[in-house]
Amino acid sequence: MDKLRRVLAGQEDEEQGLTSQVLDSTSLGFGTRVKWFAICFVGGIACSILGSIFLWLPNGTKLFAVFYTIGNIAALASTCFLMGPLKQLKRMFEPTRLIATIVMLLCLVCTLCAVFWWHKKGLAVLFCILQFLAMTWYSISYIPFARDAVMKCFGSCLS
């Protein structure tokens, strides 16, 4: 448990420079950070579910796109409470997550563009589906060998 706390607090690399230690550290205690992570993550899921409900209401496409996108952003931002914002950004753009991160961020923007500027409801729904898939692929990149397992599962289903 102490190792987990040191990793989440960014203390696993003691040879880190003073500037990066200051920028990565937080004044919040471990319990507070975990609590805010949970609040932000659950809030993000709630917004996404609420957005999905709006999809089935008449003229609810705009609310769907906005709430679904806010939900994904909140869920993604929740990990900033665990790792710190700079470490989160560094990890998001590591080579193993780069494509998923770019696709996810593009889909977040394109969802809102599709609904507010292009007025294409079907395209907004497609971008939300792509958001979900990119967010899922991004999330499982943190689980060792999870991507390999998913690829093997789909490979065996398709063959």
N, C-alpha and C positions, 0 to 999 in steps of 0.2 A: 504494500500500500504506500510506503514511503517513496518507493521508486516511481509510482504513478504520480504522486504529488509533485515530485521533483521534475518529472517530464512535463506535466501540465503547467507547472510554474516556470518552465523554461530554464531550469537549473541543471539540466543534464550535461550541458557543455560549459564547464567551468573556465575554459580557456577563451571564451567568447570575449570580445572587446568590451570596454566599459560603456561606450556609446550604445552598442547593441543591447547590452544588459539593461541599460536604463530605458531604452525604447521598447524592449520586450516585456519589461516588468510591469506589474500592476500593483496598485495600492489596495486592491480588494483581496480579502482572505480567500482561502480555498473553498470553504463552505459557501461563501457569498457568490463566488464565481460559478460554482456548480448550480446554485439556486437560480441565478440569472440566465445561465445556459438553458436550464429546463424551462424557465418562463418564456424565454425568447423562442425556443424550439417548439414548445406546445402552442404558443401564440401563432407561430408560422404555420403549423399544421392546421390550426383552427381557421386561419384566414384562407388557406387553400381549400379546405372543406366547404367553408361558407361560399367561396367563389364558385365552387362546383355546383352548389345549390342554386346560385344565381343564374347559372347557365340554363336551367330549366324554366326560369321565369320569363314571361314575355319582355322583350327588350332588355334582358339582363346580361347581354354579352359583354358590354363595357364593364359592368361591375364584376363579372366573372374574370375577365382579363386582369383587371386591377387587383382584385383580392388574391387571385391565384399567384400573380407575380409578387405581390407584397409578401405573401406567405412563403414563397421560395426564398426571397431575399432575407426574411427574418430567420428562417431555418438555417440558411447559410451563414448569416451573421452571428448566430448563436454560438458558433465555435470560437468566435473572437473572445468570448468570456473565458474559455478554457485555455486557449493558446496565446492570446494576445493578438492584436490586429496585424502587426508586422509579420509575425510568424505565420499567421493564417494566410496572408497575401503571398509570402514566400512559398508556402506549401501548395497554394492553389496553382501557382505557375511553375511548379516542378515539371520536368519532362513527362513524367507518368500521368500527370493530370492536365497538362496544357491544353490538349484538344478538347477534352470534356469541359474544361473551364471556359474556353473561348466559345464553344457551341452553346453552353448554358447562358453566358452573358449576352451573346448575340440573340438568342431566343427570348430572353427577358425583354430586351429592347424592341425586337421585332414584334412581339406580342402586343405591346403597347402601341407601336406604330400601326399595326394592322387594324386595330380597333379604333384608334382616334384619328389617324391621318388618311389611311387607305380605305377605311370603312369596309373591310372584308372580314366578316364574322368567321367564315370557315377557315380562313388563313390564321386568324387569332387562335382558334381552337387547335389547329395543327401546330402552331408554335408553342402552345401550352403543353401539348403531348410531347413535343421535342424537349421542352424544358424539363418535364418529368423524367424522360429517358436520360438526358444529359446529367441531371442532378443525381439520378440513381447510379449511373456509371461513375460519376465523380465520387459519390459517397462510398461505393464499394472499393474504390482504390485505396482507402485507408485500412481495409481488412486484408491481411496477407493472403495471397493466392485466391482471393475471391473472384477476381476478373478471370483468372484461368479456369476456375470451376464453372463460371457462367458460360464462358466460351465453349468448354467441353460439353456442357449440358445442351446448349443450342446446337452444337455440331452433331451430337448423337441424335437429337430430335430431328434434324434435317436430313440425316443420312439413312 
